[in-house]
């Protein structure tokens, strides 16, 4: 049964199950590096925020804030390109009957290309992340927020910022 078919007669208990199933499917797609499937599991206008994410470019700073279909997709694609063995292990998923889901996920990979200001040294990282989702009545993610320790991530990859 598809996630959208499950959402047709959603009681609070089944809404919780649908939300969890959607989030687990999202991380399954992420684990197989299927960015298109990740985006398909989100509504067209889904909000996206990777709170600690920023990339410095000439005369501007890019933040991980926008929509899944534009900012999220671009970040996921770039991460997978720089870390071709990128994977995740879902530690915990908790949901309520209103579509709110919290997931603790350890994401890791070995760097094969430069990523933003982080030059490739072939370093590997494993880093716990906290993801907060909202899954709508159609069983699609309409809000995604993530947090992680950016300093620990960069230090695992051998990049130490000095001002």
Secondary structure as GFF3:
##gff-version 3
##sequence-region A 1 163
A	DSSP	alpha_helix	3	6	.	.	.	ID=ss1
A	DSSP	alpha_helix	12	31	.	.	.	ID=ss2
A	DSSP	alpha_helix	35	40	.	.	.	ID=ss3
A	DSSP	beta_strand	42	57	.	.	.	ID=ss4
A	DSSP	beta_strand	60	67	.	.	.	ID=ss5
A	DSSP	pi_helix	68	72	.	.	.	ID=ss6
A	DSSP	alpha_helix	73	82	.	.	.	ID=ss7
A	DSSP	beta_strand	87	95	.	.	.	ID=ss8
A	DSSP	beta_strand	100	110	.	.	.	ID=ss9
A	DSSP	beta_strand	124	135	.	.	.	ID=ss10
A	DSSP	beta_strand	141	148	.	.	.	ID=ss11
A	DSSP	alpha_helix	150	156	.	.	.	ID=ss12
###
